[in-house]
Amino acid sequence: MILVNGVAADSVAATDRGLAYGDGVFRTLLVSHGKPQCWSRHYRKLAQDCAALAMACPPKDVLASELALAAGATGDGVGKIIVTRGSGARGYAPPQPSVPTRIVAVSASPQHPEAFLRSGVKVRLCRIRLSSQPRLAGVKHLNRLENVLARAEWNDPSIAEGLLLDEEGHAISGTMTNLFIVEGGSVLTPRLSRCGVAGVTRERVMEAAARQGMVCREDHLPWQRVLDAQEVLLVNSVIGAWHVRECGNRRWEPGGFTGRVREWLDEKED
Amino acid sequence: MILVNGVAADSVAATDRGLAYGDGVFRTLLVSHGKPQCWSRHYRKLAQDCAALAMACPPKDVLASELALAAGATGDGVGKIIVTRGSGARGYAPPQPSVPTRIVAVSASPQHPEAFLRSGVKVRLCRIRLSSQPRLAGVKHLNRLENVLARAEWNDPSIAEGLLLDEEGHAISGTMTNLFIVEGGSVLTPRLSRCGVAGVTRERVMEAAARQGMVCREDHLPWQRVLDAQEVLLVNSVIGAWHVRECGNRRWEPGGFTGRVREWLDEKED
């Protein structure tokens, strides 16, 4: 079910700036028994992303009840929240004041092969490079053509994800996942000060690793460092954590870190 | 009036990928007496931009009749055509096959102060820099957050436009216009191989200048070259050509080139 500004609907205004310019942000998260998972964290990130575009963020309790409603009788699925700057006349100038549009939907959880979790995933390196825009780096905004073009590079269903580099050749993320590598005794994830999306699951992993006393830090990760890593994993709020077992000619044996990450992600949060 | 896939409507599907990812392209053009102006050129550019995203482009005659219909009884206004990859399930992978959505609207022409045409315009240099993405450079796609953020940098109505540099400090365009400068006996416009939108009016000016035997070429234009130029002008399909008279401390006297450009743009095309 989809709710647009709280009302069951299957459409949005044709003049919405989310459509015209991608002028908005979004969140993807699990809904279980009618409850959005890790909701405080997701809402905080949504509010930060709205602030990055100088947009008002809808209230937390309103969005939570709409997710519950959209989840329907089963109460389970993948929730998506889009917040746009609302409708406006032609032209880039944001309307003053603007009235945000919120779109809340819950759909069935994706059916990834069970082997992705059990044996790890095969990934590819995408040809398209992520552009550098410090003003938008980290923000999950609606300008996602790079992700679309990257995902369109392959249609082999045995390839679970495509990895993306920035224009200088540093690994940034997957098309829909954040990236971690294990190198020596350290856990590293790409710095996202120039591109990429700083996801909620990435944040959870970094915090949990720090709580366990592990060295976990953001760094510049030239592609060769990923290939040389002992363990590579991909995370997001829907899949949890996938161990990367293959990329091009490089094979990785299962390592111990992905299992620990799954345990951390199984811990409940508000 | 707005037509969505040929039907008068004020909304589009909430699952449209134009909204979800900015997965689409658009055109803005004048409609006069029910006829889209410079239509062959605009349609060619629309088809090129659709091809850049591997999307089908709606037929030329269909769009022309929809623009005429949307222009209503007066037949005049600013036409906008949006073509998206259509609706799809959650996820970046383009649906196979996809059915494009077309949105055709005509709105009243913007009321810019008459002095903008007569005496030239005051512009500012925007702080945000355009990111570099060769795969999308030149394409008028729906990922326009940089333009929105740039346009949000000022609300002084005496400033007609903001100019944008790339991350290396080269002038690229205005937020809604293409840029030309006159330097010595030459006419120059920024190279758009890494960012920017290659507009139809820019193309018309370049072709007309060449027909007149003038040297007119694309070049890298560090900001200082713009400041040092004898004449600076901004063009698009709606405003025609504006002479830049002021940017920061720099003032320009009216030059002869803007007037010639207006004469060229007044020539009718199919």
Interface residues (C-beta under 8 A of the other chain):
Chain A: I2 V4 A9 D10 S11 V12 A13 A14 T15 D16 R17 G18 L19 A20 Y21 G22 D23 F26 T28 L53 A54 V78 K80 I82 T84 R85 A89 R90 G91 Y92 A93 P94 Q96 I103 A105 S107 P110 I128 R129 S131 S132 Q133 R135 L136 H141 L142 N143 R144 L145 E146 N147 V148 L149 A150 R151 A152 N155 E167 T175 M176
Chain B: I2 V4 A9 D10 S11 V12 A13 A14 T15 D16 R17 G18 L19 A20 Y21 G22 D23 F26 T28 L53 A54 V78 K80 I82 T84 R85 A89 R90 G91 Y92 A93 P94 Q96 I103 A105 S107 P110 I128 R129 S131 S132 Q133 R135 L136 H141 L142 N143 R144 L145 E146 N147 V148 L149 A150 R151 A152 N155 E167 T175 M176
